[in-house]
Amino acid sequence: MLFTNETPSYDIYRIPVDGSAPARPVVENTHDKYPGSVSPNGDVLAYEDSWDASVHIMLIPLGGSSTPAPFADSSMSTSEPTFSPDGRWLAYVGATGARSEVYVQAVDGSGGRLQVSVQGGTAPRWTRSGREIVYRWSDVLYAVSVDPGRREVGAPSELFRGRYTSLDATADGNRFLALKPIERPEALPLLVWFNWVEEFAAR
């Protein structure tokens, strides 16, 4: 399992799920870092690294002490990396200004980036076949067929709408796990009373 810990920057650590060994650092430096996706064979971690007021995707082998390498596409702010099922491609979010789009690029950087979304996109997820990506933009979830090897991208199709704070897809792309906030306008507001002990004693 991978997680971040503030020491004082946010560094990435790994620990066995069963707790059979202590946590070990994966990458430590003065930047804030967040794990994104592990390659299907478990050899490489793609993570987000923040510096110069922007975010960039970095790659680091998980087999031992290694130096992180920047992902090939560093011309824009990049985030939310996810490996394709065959481990050859990386889907990610690239941002220039206020607009974010979903892109695909070979992990080794060859071929240049391929734009997947049309009018904005975040949170890309591959389905099991490696020929489809689902992503969201605002309150809409889209699916789009993609063949990175042939550099072919289909037209995005809308799957459903909803106000969700987080959303993920199963590997087959048939089901989705979503967190939806519950709106309760009738609920009483939360009040915080500081120094109530002193005020109570004074009365």
KABEL-V128144 format. One record per backbone hydrogen bond with DSSP energy under -0.5 kcal/mol. NH is the residue of the N-H (numbers start at 1). CO is the residue of the C=O. Records with the same first field share a line. If there is no record, write none. Layout:
NH=CO, CO
This chain:
3=13
5=11
7=5, 9
11=5, 9
12=27
13=3
14=24
15=1
19=16
24=14
26=12
27=12
32=50
33=10
34=48
36=46
37=46
39=44
42=39
45=60
46=37
47=45, 58
48=34
49=56
50=32
51=49, 54
54=51
56=49
58=47
59=69
60=45
62=43
66=64
69=59
71=57
74=72
77=95
78=55
79=93
82=91
84=89
87=84
90=105
91=82
92=103
93=79
94=92, 101
95=77
96=99
99=96
101=94
103=92
104=114
105=90
106=110
107=88
109=106
112=109
114=104
116=102
117=102
121=100
122=136
125=134
127=132
128=171
130=127
133=144
134=125
135=142
136=122
137=140
140=137
141=160
142=135
143=157
144=133
146=131
147=152
150=147
151=147, 148
152=147
154=145
157=143
159=141
160=141
162=139
164=162
165=179
166=179
168=177
170=175
173=170
177=168
178=176
179=166
180=178
181=179
183=181
184=182
187=184
191=189
193=191
194=192
196=193
199=195
200=196
201=197
202=198
203=199
